[in-house]
């Protein structure tokens, strides 16, 4: 259930077409990325136009290439829909190519912005909350919508709607829509509700970044902290300069300025932006998922990948913590590997079981301090998952494992014909099982961590 449009055309030269896409994006203030088979035009956060290129059949003597594009616009709002359609207009003109455009809102043919906003986007939003209310009435406690399935997902209480635009109390939203109409709530919900990128747009960009991606940690901790803190500060200062009468998240702005090491601009006279919930999902515990295994960690942990292994870490100068995770698919119910190291405990969790081993002391280099390592082998139907827990001190590692392991949960088994799970590493079949077993026997703990 969404809104957007698709495009289709035919070209003969991908490189030349991509050059035109690039030039039009730059002229419009957007960003474009390309590879051999696709292009992505990024208008802003949450706003992308995807283009895919495909050579036609074997009998294609004219070397004709099909271009298929897709743009989902309901998350940002009608302003983004308008901007994306206008970009398609410019692209058609620049390439002198006619596009077939299928627009669910009819804006491409009618060009009536207010009609599109009310008849399609506001109607979609009202219907969406009707559906959410129905799901809650049926007993659903997980009210996440428009959420990227590849991201973490926040913890929430019953009756609280989680979205990239923030948390909402469902009963309050329903009351507000009923008493004030959908227009009032749409102004707060859609980041790009108006035709131009105005003060509300820039505030919405900042709020989305604070809710979804901000760690609320010092910028000196990492490049990612510096990037997201600086981005939010810039968007908020643009907001204040464009419309000083628009409610402004002063507390969060001043907090981020402290974390970023910069002086806040004066906000005297600007009304405060008030919300029922503290802004920032990453201020608390967040949930992650690898294949069928779910687990929870502090939202302030940074995330990275290392040769197929997911890495979560707090990047603390002292008393640091790291959790590494790799999931492998198996045929049927996996068995525990034989491990010579001391087993600390063996327990069951919802949908599976695990064994925790003391892997002793590791050291990354002669110049660095040694640190203790635990290895957790978590099993559930059709999946073997390795967690490696590290900390600078043994007492911190014990605390980390005591808080982390109780959060493990496995999804319930599904029918084999419907099973299709994507993991972070290669499929863990016989060859890899044998290799990991050999590593255990040879005490090559780091290879197991990186497998």
Secondary structure, DSSP 4 states (H G I P E B T S, - for coil): ---EEEEEEEES-HHHHHHHHHHHHHHHT-EEEE-SSEEEEEEETTEEEEEEEEE--TT-TT--EEEEEEEE-TTT-HHHHHHHHHHHHHHHHHHT-PPEEEETTSHHHH--HHHHIIIIIIHHHHHHHHHHHHHHHTT----B-S--TTS-EE---TTEEEETTEEEEHHHHHHHHHHH-HHHHHHHH-TT-SSS--HHHHHHHHHHHHHHT-----GGG-HHHHHHHHHHHHHHHHHHHH-TTS-B-HHHHHHHHHHHT-PPPP-TTPPBP--SS-S-GGGSEEEEEETTEEEEEETT-EEEEETTEEEEE---SSS-EEEEEEEEE-SSS--PPP--SEEEEEEEEBTEEEEEEEEEEE-S-TTS--EEEEEEEEEETTEEEEEEEEESSHHHHHHHHHHHGGG-EEPPP--GGG-----SSS---HHHHHHHHHHHHTT-HHHHHH-
